[in-house]
Amino acid sequence: MKNDEREVVLDESLEFLQALWALDHGLQTVSKRMKGQLGLTGLQRLVLRILGRNPRLSAGELARTLHLHPSTLTGVLDRLQRQKLLQRKADAGDRRRALFQVTAAGNALLLRRSGTVEHAVSQLLQQAPPGRIAAARAVLDQLVSLLALP
């Protein structure tokens, strides 16, 4: 350790927050790299993957699935549509409601997995014991609930 560097003392809550911010930073870094390499951010790719598995979802259904505000998702959907990676069609039962599905070009982009956030997650899920994954998920879900409280 250099003379001008001190050991930073953190309590348990600060250590947990530090880990969360490191995760957020990692997600943002990989997302930017994906944008440069694939032309898609991590969120855009996640949207395409969800729509690929669940064609003809509405924007509202997708926003609820992703825990995003609909206005945030609108921008993502518009960009993907301009890139011709997804298409918007009116719902036959309710012409005011738009349904989305991935195009052939979008599906082609989904074939590449290396260097993506989901590739790292897949590696983690293969390496970590299922009990640890379930426990981590439960802790994160509980934190999300607590953050949602007024």
ABEGO torsion letter per residue (X at the ends): XBAABBBBBBBAAAAAAAAAAAAAAAAAAAAAAAAAAAGBBAAAAAAAAAAAABBGBBAAAAAAAAGBBAAAAAAAAAAAAAAGABBBBBBAABAABBBBBBBAAAAAAAABABGBAAAAAAAAAAABBAAAAAAAAAAAAAAAAAAABX
